């Protein structure tokens, strides 16, 4: 019978995921006090209450988590008032890090425009989400009773169910769904662009066989050579026999009336692989291929044909 009761509690809690979250008025009251103190410090950090204010902020904010705050204000950390409250907590922690109890002026730089704007936004949100004194008292008593309560299986299961309910509320909020839909649309719009980019990269990386006679410069000398294959990122160079190019050497190759700088990546007595310092265009690759084909034929017939 006890297990049936526990399962019933869990089912009832899960079925209530669509119900609006109950605001934690105790936490809202604490957030309101934090806002009041920080607003006072923003107006006059040099007040006689400076040290007391900093100690109060440290004591009140120590037990406040981002998750509990989002639950209390029924928001999310990405947009709207939920994001404003998360920024408020971040500003509070930053204030405590910069504050020196002996120097009120240590916090003056903290209250810049963005921090003051956030305080103004929180002021409006607190007016919209304000709890009555009676609600604060009720939540305070309920919290005290939970602290006095035992750690029975029913209590643990009820807490798990409440966490699941909170998670469901967060997931199924209209704002969260709208953000998810926007992300999906952006990804769908970007996929064709990425696909075209991948196709272009493959075209640029494809090796093309050539017989493109051209000079190259190495070690201060200009020598005749031939490009055996080429793509936008590099080429295979046939150089003078017996004159190997050391790996790592800087080299320049004449391609389409331009000197293209590159680096020798490998080599032997006859050939060297050259990586261009800056990739060349597809049109330049096509010009090299066209020049190679023209050199191999004369009037449409193979070169030197009878």
VOKEDO-716894 format. One record per atom (N, C-alpha, C): x, y, z. Coordinates in steps of 0.05 Angstrom, whole numbers, padded with zeros to 5 digits, always signed. Layout:
BEGIN
XYZ/...
//
This chain:
BEGIN
+00017-00024+00000/+00000+00000+00000/+00017+00025+00000/+00039+00024+00015/+00057+00047+00017/+00070+00052-00011/+00078+00031-00024/+00090+00034-00051/+00069+00046-00070/+00044+00037-00068/+00023+00049-00085/+00020+00078-00081/+00022+00087-00055/+00020+00115-00049/+00043+00131-00060/+00068+00119-00059/+00091+00133-00070/+00089+00137-00100/+00080+00115-00114/+00076+00117-00143/+00055+00137-00150/+00034+00138-00134/+00012+00157-00139/+00022+00186-00137/+00039+00191-00117/+00050+00218-00114/+00067+00226-00138/+00083+00207-00147/+00100+00212-00171/+00084+00218-00195/+00062+00202-00200/+00046+00206-00224/+00031+00232-00223/+00020+00239-00199/+00006+00264-00197/+00025+00288-00202/+00049+00286-00192/+00069+00308-00196/+00076+00310-00225/+00081+00287-00238/+00089+00289-00266/+00066+00298-00284/+00041+00291-00277/+00018+00301-00293/+00014+00331-00290/+00026+00342-00269/+00022+00371-00265/+00044+00388-00277/+00059+00377-00297/+00082+00391-00308/+00073+00417-00322/+00048+00418-00331/+00040+00441-00347/+00030+00464-00328/+00028+00458-00302/+00018+00479-00284/+00040+00500-00280/+00032+00525-00275/+00052+00545-00271/+00068+00540-00245/+00094+00547-00246/+00111+00542-00222/+00103+00562-00200/+00105+00551-00175/+00098+00568-00152/+00123+00584-00145/+00121+00610-00144/+00144+00627-00138/+00153+00623-00109/+00179+00622-00105/+00191+00620-00079/+00193+00648-00067/+00172+00655-00051/+00171+00683-00042/+00193+00690-00022/+00204+00670-00008/+00226+00675+00010/+00251+00684-00006/+00256+00669-00028/+00279+00676-00045/+00274+00703-00059/+00249+00708-00068/+00243+00733-00081/+00248+00756-00061/+00240+00752-00036/+00245+00773-00016/+00274+00778-00012/+00291+00756-00012/+00320+00760-00009/+00331+00774-00033/+00322+00767-00057/+00332+00781-00081/+00324+00811-00080/+00301+00817-00070/+00293+00845-00067/+00311+00860-00048/+00318+00847-00026/+00337+00860-00007/+00364+00864-00019/+00374+00844-00034/+00400+00847-00047/+00399+00871-00067/+00377+00873-00081/+00374+00895-00100/+00373+00922-00086/+00359+00924-00064/+00358+00949-00049/+00385+00958-00039/+00400+00939-00028/+00427+00946-00018/+00445+00954-00040/+00445+00939-00062/+00463+00946-00084/+00455+00973-00098/+00430+00978-00099/+00421+01004-00110/+00431+01027-00092/+00430+01023-00066/+00441+01043-00047/+00471+01047-00051/+00485+01025-00054/+00514+01027-00059/+00521+01041-00085/+00504+01036-00105/+00509+01048-00131/+00506+01078-00130/+00487+01088-00113/+00483+01116-00110/+00504+01129-00093/+00513+01115-00071/+00532+01127-00053/+00549+01105-00040/+00571+01097-00053/+00587+01075-00042/+00602+01084-00016/+00604+01110-00012/+00619+01120+00011/+00602+01124+00036/+00578+01112+00037/+00561+01115+00060/+00572+01101+00084/+00562+01109+00108/+00572+01097+00133/+00564+01068+00135/+00544+01059+00119/+00535+01031+00121/+00550+01013+00102/+00571+01023+00089/+00585+01008+00069/+00593+00980+00078/+00608+00978+00100/+00618+00952+00109/+00595+00934+00117/+00574+00945+00130/+00551+00929+00137/+00536+00918+00113/+00534+00936+00092/+00520+00928+00068/+00535+00905+00054/+00561+00906+00053/+00577+00885+00040/+00574+00859+00055/+00575+00860+00082/+00571+00836+00097/+00543+00824+00093/+00523+00841+00091/+00496+00831+00087/+00493+00818+00059/+00505+00830+00039/+00504+00819+00012/+00518+00792+00012/+00541+00790+00026/+00555+00765+00026/+00539+00743+00041/+00526+00750+00062/+00510+00731+00077/+00485+00722+00062/+00471+00740+00049/+00447+00733+00036/+00451+00719+00009/+00473+00726-00005/+00477+00714-00032/+00491+00687-00030/+00503+00680-00007/+00518+00656-00006/+00503+00631-00012/+00477+00630-00005/+00462+00605-00010/+00443+00606-00033/+00446+00626-00051/+00428+00629-00074/+00442+00618-00099/+00429+00599-00111/+00440+00587-00135/+00425+00598-00160/+00437+00596-00183/+00424+00604-00208/+00399+00588-00212/+00400+00562-00207/+00377+00545-00212/+00353+00552-00194/+00359+00557-00169/+00337+00564-00150/+00325+00591-00159/+00341+00610-00168/+00331+00636-00176/+00313+00633-00201/+00322+00617-00220/+00305+00614-00244/+00279+00601-00237/+00279+00582-00218/+00254+00570-00209/+00236+00590-00196/+00248+00607-00180/+00232+00627-00165/+00219+00647-00183/+00233+00655-00204/+00222+00676-00222/+00208+00663-00247/+00209+00636-00249/+00196+00622-00271/+00207+00633-00298/+00234+00632-00300/+00247+00641-00325/+00268+00622-00334/+00283+00629-00355/+00305+00613-00364/+00330+00631-00367/+00353+00619-00368/+00378+00634-00366/+00385+00647-00393/+00370+00643-00414/+00378+00653-00440/+00365+00678-00448/+00339+00682-00441/+00324+00705-00450/+00307+00716-00428/+00297+00741-00432/+00277+00752-00415/+00287+00757-00387/+00268+00758-00368/+00274+00765-00340/+00292+00744-00327/+00291+00719-00336/+00309+00699-00325/+00338+00705-00330/+00344+00714-00354/+00371+00721-00361/+00380+00746-00345/+00361+00765-00341/+00368+00789-00325/+00375+00782-00296/+00360+00763-00284/+00366+00755-00257/+00393+00740-00255/+00399+00723-00275/+00425+00710-00275/+00448+00730-00277/+00444+00751-00293/+00464+00772-00295/+00466+00787-00269/+00444+00791-00255/+00444+00804-00229/+00460+00788-00209/+00457+00762-00209/+00473+00745-00190/+00503+00746-00197/+00509+00746-00223/+00537+00748-00232/+00549+00775-00223/+00533+00796-00226/+00543+00823-00217/+00547+00823-00187/+00529+00809-00172/+00532+00809-00143/+00558+00795-00135/+00564+00773-00148/+00589+00758-00142/+00613+00775-00149/+00611+00789-00172/+00633+00807-00180/+00637+00829-00160/+00615+00840-00150/+00617+00862-00130/+00632+00852-00105/+00626+00828-00096/+00638+00817-00072/+00668+00812-00076/+00675+00805-00101/+00704+00800-00107/+00720+00826-00107/+00707+00847-00116/+00722+00872-00118/+00721+00889-00093/+00703+00883-00075/+00698+00900-00051/+00719+00896-00030/+00729+00917-00019/+00747+00917+00005/+00732+00932+00027/+00729+00918+00050/+00713+00930+00072/+00725+00956+00082/+00751+00960+00078/+00765+00984+00087/+00765+01007+00067/+00755+01001+00043/+00757+01021+00021/+00731+01022+00005/+00712+01040+00012/+00687+01042-00002/+00691+01047-00032/+00713+01061-00039/+00717+01068-00067/+00725+01044-00084/+00730+01021-00071/+00738+00997-00086/+00716+00987-00104/+00691+00995-00099/+00669+00984-00115/+00659+01005-00135/+00671+01028-00136/+00660+01049-00153/+00661+01041-00182/+00683+01028-00191/+00685+01019-00219/+00665+00997-00225/+00656+00983-00205/+00637+00961-00210/+00611+00971-00221/+00602+00993-00211/+00575+01003-00219/+00577+01020-00245/+00584+01006-00266/+00585+01019-00293/+00557+01020-00305/+00555+01028-00330/+00529+01031-00343/+00514+01004-00344/+00528+00983-00352/+00514+00957-00355/+00503+00947-00328/+00518+00951-00307/+00509+00943-00280/+00485+00959-00272/+00486+00986-00276/+00463+01003-00269/+00438+00996-00286/+00442+00990-00311/+00420+00982-00328/+00407+00956-00317/+00424+00938-00309/+00414+00913-00298/+00398+00917-00272/+00408+00935-00255/+00393+00942-00231/+00365+00953-00237/+00364+00970-00258/+00338+00982-00266/+00320+00960-00277/+00330+00941-00292/+00314+00919-00302/+00303+00901-00279/+00321+00895-00260/+00313+00879-00237/+00291+00894-00220/+00294+00920-00218/+00274+00935-00204/+00246+00931-00216/+00245+00932-00242/+00219+00928-00256/+00209+00900-00252/+00227+00880-00255/+00219+00852-00252/+00208+00847-00224/+00222+00858-00204/+00213+00854-00176/+00185+00865-00171/+00179+00888-00184/+00152+00899-00181/+00132+00880-00194/+00139+00868-00216/+00120+00850-00230/+00117+00824-00214/+00138+00814-00201/+00138+00788-00188/+00135+00791-00157/+00128+00814-00148/+00129+00819-00119/+00109+00801-00104/+00118+00790-00082/+00101+00774-00064/+00090+00791-00042/+00067+00784-00031/+00057+00799-00008/+00071+00789+00017/+00068+00804+00039/+00080+00796+00064/+00068+00769+00074/+00042+00765+00068/+00030+00740+00076/+00042+00716+00061/+00048+00720+00035/+00060+00698+00019/+00088+00692+00029/+00103+00713+00035/+00130+00709+00046/+00129+00693+00072/+00110+00700+00089/+00107+00686+00115/+00099+00657+00111/+00081+00652+00092/+00073+00624+00087/+00096+00608+00077/+00111+00619+00058/+00134+00604+00047/+00156+00600+00068/+00159+00620+00085/+00179+00617+00107/+00172+00594+00125/+00146+00592+00133/+00137+00570+00150/+00140+00544+00136/+00134+00543+00110/+00136+00518+00095/+00165+00509+00093/+00183+00528+00089/+00211+00520+00088/+00221+00510+00115/+00212+00522+00136/+00220+00513+00163/+00209+00485+00168/+00185+00479+00159/+00174+00453+00163/+00189+00432+00147/+00197+00440+00122/+00213+00421+00106/+00239+00414+00119/+00252+00434+00132/+00277+00429+00146/+00273+00411+00170/+00250+00414+00183/+00245+00396+00207/+00235+00369+00199/+00225+00366+00174/+00214+00341+00165/+00235+00319+00162/+00226+00294+00162/+00244+00271+00161/+00253+00266+00132/+00271+00246+00129/+00281+00239+00103/+00269+00213+00094/+00242+00211+00094/+00229+00187+00086/+00230+00183+00056/+00223+00158+00047/+00222+00153+00019/+00202+00172+00005/+00179+00177+00018/+00159+00194+00006/+00170+00223+00002/+00185+00233+00022/+00197+00259+00019/+00217+00260-00004/+00233+00239-00006/+00253+00239-00027/+00240+00237-00054/+00219+00220-00056/+00206+00217-00082/+00191+00243-00090/+00179+00256-00070/+00166+00281-00076/+00185+00302-00086/+00210+00302-00074/+00230+00321-00083/+00238+00315-00111/+00242+00289-00118/+00249+00282-00145/+00227+00290-00165/+00202+00286-00157/+00180+00293-00174/+00179+00323-00178/+00185+00339-00157/+00185+00368-00160/+00207+00377-00179/+00230+00364-00177/+00252+00371-00195/+00245+00364-00224/+00232+00341-00228/+00223+00334-00255/+00203+00354-00266/+00185+00363-00248/+00165+00382-00256/+00178+00409-00264/+00198+00417-00249/+00212+00442-00255/+00226+00440-00281/+00240+00417-00286/+00254+00413-00311/+00234+00414-00335/+00211+00401-00331/+00192+00401-00353/+00181+00429-00358/+00177+00444-00337/+00168+00472-00341/+00188+00488-00357/+00214+00483-00351/+00235+00498-00365/+00236+00490-00394/+00234+00463-00399/+00236+00454-00427/+00212+00463-00444/+00188+00462-00432/+00164+00468-00448/+00155+00497-00448/+00172+00515-00438/+00165+00543-00439/+00165+00552-00468/+00147+00571-00474/+00144+00580-00502/+00171+00593-00511/+00184+00608-00493/+00209+00621-00501/+00230+00600-00509/+00232+00578-00492/+00252+00558-00497/+00246+00544-00524/+00220+00538-00529/+00213+00525-00555/+00219+00544-00578/+00214+00570-00574/+00219+00589-00596/+00249+00590-00602/+00266+00589-00581/+00295+00590-00584/+00304+00565-00599/+00293+00541-00591/+00300+00516-00604/+00292+00517-00634/+00268+00528-00639/+00259+00529-00667/+00277+00548-00684/+00285+00570-00671/+00303+00588-00685/+00330+00575-00692/+00341+00560-00672/+00366+00546-00677/+00363+00526-00699/+00341+00511-00700/+00336+00492-00721/+00335+00505-00748/+00322+00528-00750/+00320+00542-00775/+00347+00553-00785/+00363+00562-00766/+00390+00572-00773/+00407+00549-00784/+00405+00526-00770/+00421+00503-00779/+00412+00494-00807/+00385+00493-00811/+00375+00485-00837/+00384+00505-00859/+00384+00531-00853/+00393+00551-00872/+00423+00548-00878/+00438+00540-00858/+00467+00539-00861/+00476+00514-00875/+00460+00492-00874/+00469+00467-00886/+00475+00469-00916/+00458+00482-00933/+00466+00484-00961/+00492+00500-00965/+00496+00520-00949/+00521+00536-00951/+00545+00518-00944/+00542+00503-00922/+00564+00485-00914/+00569+00463-00935/+00547+00454-00947/+00550+00433-00968/+00565+00444-00992/+00558+00469-01000/+00572+00481-01023/+00602+00486-01016/+00606+00494-00991/+00634+00499-00982/+00650+00474-00983/+00639+00451-00975/+00653+00426-00976/+00659+00418-01004/+00639+00422-01022/+00644+00415-01051/+00666+00432-01062/+00666+00458-01055/+00687+00476-01065/+00714+00467-01054/+00715+00460-01028/+00741+00451-01017/+00751+00426-01031/+00733+00407-01037/+00742+00383-01052/+00752+00390-01080/+00739+00409-01093/+00748+00417-01119/+00776+00430-01118/+00779+00447-01096/+00804+00461-01093/+00827+00441-01086/+00820+00419-01073/+00841+00400-01064/+00847+00379-01085/+00829+00376-01105/+00833+00355-01125/+00858+00360-01142/+00875+00340-01145/+00900+00342-01160/+00894+00339-01190/+00906+00357-01206/+00903+00356-01235/+00930+00352-01248/+00933+00331-01265/+00958+00326-01279/+00963+00348-01300/+00988+00357-01301/+00996+00378-01319/+01024+00372-01330/+01031+00388-01351/+01059+00389-01361/+01065+00418-01366/+01065+00433-01345/+01067+00462-01347/+01096+00471-01342/+01110+00478-01364/+01137+00487-01361/+01138+00516-01351/+01154+00520-01330/+01155+00547-01317/+01180+00549-01301/+01191+00573-01298/+01215+00577-01281/+01207+00577-01251/+01227+00571-01235/+01224+00574-01206/+01250+00586-01195/+01247+00599-01172/+01270+00612-01158/+01275+00598-01132/+01301+00590-01128/+01309+00578-01103/+01338+00585-01097/+01343+00593-01073/+01370+00599-01064/+01383+00621-01081/+01366+00641-01090/+01376+00663-01105/+01380+00658-01135/+01373+00634-01144/+01377+00627-01172/+01350+00621-01185/+01348+00628-01211/+01324+00622-01226/+01330+00599-01245/+01313+00578-01244/+01318+00554-01259/+01292+00545-01272/+01294+00532-01296/+01271+00522-01309/+01261+00496-01297/+01235+00492-01296/+01224+00468-01285/+01197+00462-01298/+01183+00442-01287/+01157+00435-01298/+01139+00426-01275/+01113+00435-01276/+01094+00426-01257/+01080+00401-01267/+01082+00379-01251/+01071+00353-01260/+01042+00351-01252/+01035+00361-01229/+01007+00363-01221/+01003+00388-01203/+00978+00395-01199/+00973+00420-01185/+00945+00420-01173/+00941+00433-01150/+00915+00441-01141/+00918+00469-01128/+00897+00478-01114/+00899+00505-01103/+00919+00508-01080/+00927+00486-01069/+00944+00488-01045/+00973+00480-01050/+00979+00468-01072/+01007+00460-01077/+01011+00447-01104/+01035+00439-01109/+01042+00427-01135/+01065+00408-01133/+01068+00391-01153/+01091+00373-01155/+01109+00384-01177/+01134+00391-01169/+01152+00405-01187/+01174+00386-01196/+01178+00384-01223/+01202+00370-01233/+01224+00391-01238/+01246+00386-01224/+01267+00406-01225/+01291+00394-01240/+01312+00410-01242/+01336+00401-01256/+01348+00376-01243/+01355+00356-01260/+01366+00331-01249/+01392+00337-01234/+01394+00324-01210/+01418+00327-01194/+01418+00352-01177/+01395+00367-01177/+01394+00391-01161/+01370+00389-01142/+01370+00370-01123/+01348+00367-01104/+01344+00392-01087/+01319+00397-01080/+01312+00420-01063/+01309+00410-01035/+01324+00420-01016/+01322+00411-00988/+01294+00415-00976/+01285+00396-00960/+01259+00399-00947/+01258+00423-00929/+01237+00439-00930/+01234+00463-00914/+01245+00488-00928/+01256+00485-00953/+01266+00508-00967/+01243+00526-00977/+01249+00552-00977/+01230+00571-00989/+01235+00572-01019/+01213+00574-01035/+01215+00573-01064/+01194+00591-01075/+01199+00601-01099/+01179+00616-01114/+01176+00604-01142/+01150+00601-01150/+01145+00588-01176/+01128+00608-01193/+01135+00611-01218/+01120+00629-01235/+01095+00614-01245/+01071+00624-01238/+01046+00612-01246/+01028+00634-01256/+01020+00632-01282/+01002+00652-01294/+01013+00681-01290/+01038+00684-01296/+01052+00710-01295/+01054+00722-01267/+01052+00705-01247/+01056+00714-01219/+01076+00695-01205/+01092+00706-01187/+01110+00690-01172/+01095+00682-01146/+01092+00655-01144/+01077+00644-01121/+01097+00633-01101/+01096+00643-01076/+01115+00633-01056/+01105+00606-01044/+01124+00589-01037/+01117+00563-01026/+01139+00552-01009/+01134+00528-00999/+01154+00514-00982/+01157+00485-00992/+01181+00476-00994/+01186+00448-01003/+01180+00429-00980/+01160+00411-00984/+01151+00393-00963/+01166+00366-00965/+01173+00358-00989/+01188+00333-00994/+01203+00335-01020/+01222+00318-01025/+01237+00319-01050/+01256+00296-01054/+01263+00292-01080/+01284+00273-01087/+01301+00285-01109/+01315+00268-01123/+01333+00279-01144/+01318+00291-01167/+01293+00284-01171/+01278+00293-01195/+01254+00310-01188/+01241+00305-01166/+01216+00318-01160/+01216+00330-01132/+01199+00350-01128/+01194+00362-01102/+01165+00368-01099/+01154+00364-01075/+01127+00372-01069/+01128+00400-01056/+01113+00418-01066/+01113+00446-01057/+01085+00454-01047/+01085+00464-01023/+01059+00475-01011/+01060+00505-01014/+01039+00516-01027/+01038+00545-01030/+01034+00559-01003/+01047+00582-01001/+01043+00598-00976/+01015+00608-00974/+01003+00615-00997/+00975+00624-00998/+00962+00610-01021/+00939+00598-01017/+00926+00582-01037/+00920+00599-01062/+00922+00587-01085/+00916+00601-01110/+00887+00596-01118/+00877+00610-01137/+00848+00608-01144/+00844+00584-01163/+00819+00575-01165/+00812+00554-01183/+00817+00563-01212/+00813+00588-01218/+00817+00598-01245/+00846+00596-01253/+00865+00600-01234/+00893+00597-01239/+00900+00568-01245/+00888+00550-01230/+00892+00521-01235/+00883+00514-01263/+00859+00524-01271/+00848+00518-01297/+00866+00530-01319/+00878+00553-01315/+00896+00565-01335/+00921+00547-01339/+00931+00536-01316/+00954+00519-01318/+00947+00494-01334/+00923+00483-01328/+00915+00459-01343/+00911+00465-01373/+00899+00488-01379/+00895+00496-01407/+00921+00500-01422/+00940+00512-01408/+00966+00517-01420/+00981+00490-01425/+00977+00471-01407/+00990+00445-01410/+00978+00431-01435/+00952+00431-01438/+00939+00418-01460/+00947+00431-01486/+00949+00458-01487/+00957+00472-01511/+00985+00465-01519/+01003+00461-01499/+01030+00455-01506/+01033+00426-01516/+01014+00409-01509/+01016+00381-01517/+01005+00376-01545/+00990+00396-01556/+00978+00392-01582/+00985+00415-01600/+00984+00411-01626/+00988+00432-01646/+00966+00428-01667/+00949+00449-01669/+00927+00449-01688/+00908+00425-01684/+00904+00418-01659/+00886+00396-01653/+00898+00368-01654/+00924+00366-01663/+00937+00340-01665/+00959+00339-01644/+00968+00315-01636/+00990+00314-01617/+01014+00329-01626/+01028+00342-01607/+01052+00358-01613/+01073+00340-01627/+01086+00352-01648/+01107+00338-01663/+01096+00315-01680/+01070+00313-01684/+01059+00291-01701/+01064+00298-01730/+01068+00277-01746/+01075+00281-01774/+01051+00290-01789/
//
